């Protein structure tokens, strides 16, 4: 999962685009400020996904401990 520093803004075909290690995240953005807002949204999405992954792992570990007992 990308970290916040793994997003960057560049120009693509005359508009702004947000990139990550995975490639183009969003393109055709009209202003740099809008691109920065999109990055904040992507960071929030990543944080939620990480929290859900951690919760699922904790549930799995709890289930494993319960079965072992």
Rosetta constraint file for C-alpha pairs under 8 A:
AtomPair CA 1 CA 46 HARMONIC 7.00 0.50
AtomPair CA 2 CA 6 HARMONIC 5.59 0.50
AtomPair CA 2 CA 7 HARMONIC 7.58 0.50
AtomPair CA 2 CA 20 HARMONIC 7.03 0.50
AtomPair CA 2 CA 21 HARMONIC 6.92 0.50
AtomPair CA 2 CA 46 HARMONIC 7.43 0.50
AtomPair CA 3 CA 7 HARMONIC 7.57 0.50
AtomPair CA 3 CA 43 HARMONIC 7.53 0.50
AtomPair CA 3 CA 46 HARMONIC 7.92 0.50
AtomPair CA 4 CA 43 HARMONIC 5.87 0.50
AtomPair CA 6 CA 20 HARMONIC 5.56 0.50
AtomPair CA 6 CA 21 HARMONIC 6.39 0.50
AtomPair CA 7 CA 18 HARMONIC 6.68 0.50
AtomPair CA 7 CA 19 HARMONIC 5.56 0.50
AtomPair CA 7 CA 20 HARMONIC 4.63 0.50
AtomPair CA 7 CA 21 HARMONIC 7.50 0.50
AtomPair CA 7 CA 39 HARMONIC 6.83 0.50
AtomPair CA 8 CA 18 HARMONIC 5.69 0.50
AtomPair CA 8 CA 19 HARMONIC 5.34 0.50
AtomPair CA 8 CA 20 HARMONIC 6.54 0.50
AtomPair CA 9 CA 16 HARMONIC 6.68 0.50
AtomPair CA 9 CA 17 HARMONIC 5.67 0.50
AtomPair CA 9 CA 18 HARMONIC 4.68 0.50
AtomPair CA 9 CA 19 HARMONIC 6.24 0.50
AtomPair CA 9 CA 32 HARMONIC 7.70 0.50
AtomPair CA 9 CA 35 HARMONIC 6.86 0.50
AtomPair CA 9 CA 36 HARMONIC 7.79 0.50
AtomPair CA 10 CA 16 HARMONIC 5.71 0.50
AtomPair CA 10 CA 17 HARMONIC 5.49 0.50
AtomPair CA 10 CA 18 HARMONIC 6.61 0.50
AtomPair CA 10 CA 19 HARMONIC 7.56 0.50
AtomPair CA 11 CA 15 HARMONIC 5.47 0.50
AtomPair CA 11 CA 16 HARMONIC 4.47 0.50
AtomPair CA 11 CA 17 HARMONIC 5.88 0.50
AtomPair CA 12 CA 16 HARMONIC 5.79 0.50
AtomPair CA 12 CA 17 HARMONIC 5.93 0.50
AtomPair CA 12 CA 27 HARMONIC 7.29 0.50
AtomPair CA 12 CA 28 HARMONIC 7.59 0.50
AtomPair CA 15 CA 27 HARMONIC 7.34 0.50
AtomPair CA 15 CA 28 HARMONIC 5.22 0.50
AtomPair CA 15 CA 29 HARMONIC 5.71 0.50
AtomPair CA 15 CA 30 HARMONIC 5.78 0.50
AtomPair CA 15 CA 31 HARMONIC 7.53 0.50
AtomPair CA 16 CA 27 HARMONIC 6.27 0.50
AtomPair CA 16 CA 28 HARMONIC 5.91 0.50
AtomPair CA 16 CA 29 HARMONIC 4.87 0.50
AtomPair CA 16 CA 30 HARMONIC 6.23 0.50
AtomPair CA 16 CA 31 HARMONIC 6.49 0.50
AtomPair CA 16 CA 32 HARMONIC 6.52 0.50
AtomPair CA 16 CA 35 HARMONIC 6.73 0.50
AtomPair CA 17 CA 24 HARMONIC 7.07 0.50
AtomPair CA 17 CA 25 HARMONIC 7.54 0.50
AtomPair CA 17 CA 26 HARMONIC 5.58 0.50
AtomPair CA 17 CA 27 HARMONIC 4.14 0.50
AtomPair CA 17 CA 28 HARMONIC 6.18 0.50
AtomPair CA 17 CA 29 HARMONIC 6.04 0.50
AtomPair CA 17 CA 35 HARMONIC 6.86 0.50
AtomPair CA 18 CA 24 HARMONIC 6.11 0.50
AtomPair CA 18 CA 25 HARMONIC 5.49 0.50
AtomPair CA 18 CA 26 HARMONIC 5.19 0.50
AtomPair CA 18 CA 27 HARMONIC 6.36 0.50
AtomPair CA 18 CA 35 HARMONIC 6.43 0.50
AtomPair CA 18 CA 38 HARMONIC 7.76 0.50
AtomPair CA 18 CA 39 HARMONIC 7.17 0.50
AtomPair CA 19 CA 23 HARMONIC 5.51 0.50
AtomPair CA 19 CA 24 HARMONIC 4.46 0.50
AtomPair CA 19 CA 25 HARMONIC 5.27 0.50
AtomPair CA 19 CA 26 HARMONIC 7.12 0.50
AtomPair CA 20 CA 24 HARMONIC 6.39 0.50
AtomPair CA 20 CA 25 HARMONIC 6.47 0.50
AtomPair CA 29 CA 34 HARMONIC 6.64 0.50
AtomPair CA 29 CA 35 HARMONIC 6.21 0.50
AtomPair CA 30 CA 34 HARMONIC 6.93 0.50
AtomPair CA 30 CA 35 HARMONIC 7.91 0.50
AtomPair CA 31 CA 35 HARMONIC 6.39 0.50
AtomPair CA 32 CA 36 HARMONIC 6.20 0.50
AtomPair CA 33 CA 37 HARMONIC 6.27 0.50
AtomPair CA 34 CA 38 HARMONIC 6.22 0.50
AtomPair CA 35 CA 39 HARMONIC 6.32 0.50
AtomPair CA 36 CA 40 HARMONIC 6.42 0.50
AtomPair CA 37 CA 41 HARMONIC 6.35 0.50
AtomPair CA 38 CA 42 HARMONIC 6.19 0.50
AtomPair CA 39 CA 43 HARMONIC 6.12 0.50
AtomPair CA 40 CA 44 HARMONIC 6.21 0.50
AtomPair CA 41 CA 45 HARMONIC 6.18 0.50
AtomPair CA 42 CA 46 HARMONIC 6.16 0.50
AtomPair CA 43 CA 47 HARMONIC 6.18 0.50
AtomPair CA 44 CA 48 HARMONIC 6.21 0.50
AtomPair CA 45 CA 49 HARMONIC 6.18 0.50
AtomPair CA 46 CA 50 HARMONIC 6.11 0.50
AtomPair CA 47 CA 51 HARMONIC 6.17 0.50
AtomPair CA 48 CA 52 HARMONIC 6.17 0.50
AtomPair CA 49 CA 53 HARMONIC 6.10 0.50
AtomPair CA 50 CA 54 HARMONIC 6.12 0.50
AtomPair CA 51 CA 55 HARMONIC 6.14 0.50
AtomPair CA 52 CA 56 HARMONIC 6.12 0.50
AtomPair CA 53 CA 57 HARMONIC 6.16 0.50
AtomPair CA 54 CA 58 HARMONIC 6.12 0.50
AtomPair CA 55 CA 59 HARMONIC 6.16 0.50
AtomPair CA 56 CA 60 HARMONIC 6.16 0.50
AtomPair CA 57 CA 61 HARMONIC 6.13 0.50
AtomPair CA 58 CA 62 HARMONIC 6.08 0.50
AtomPair CA 59 CA 63 HARMONIC 6.12 0.50
AtomPair CA 60 CA 64 HARMONIC 6.19 0.50
AtomPair CA 61 CA 65 HARMONIC 6.21 0.50
AtomPair CA 62 CA 66 HARMONIC 6.13 0.50
AtomPair CA 63 CA 67 HARMONIC 6.17 0.50
AtomPair CA 64 CA 68 HARMONIC 6.18 0.50
AtomPair CA 65 CA 69 HARMONIC 6.25 0.50
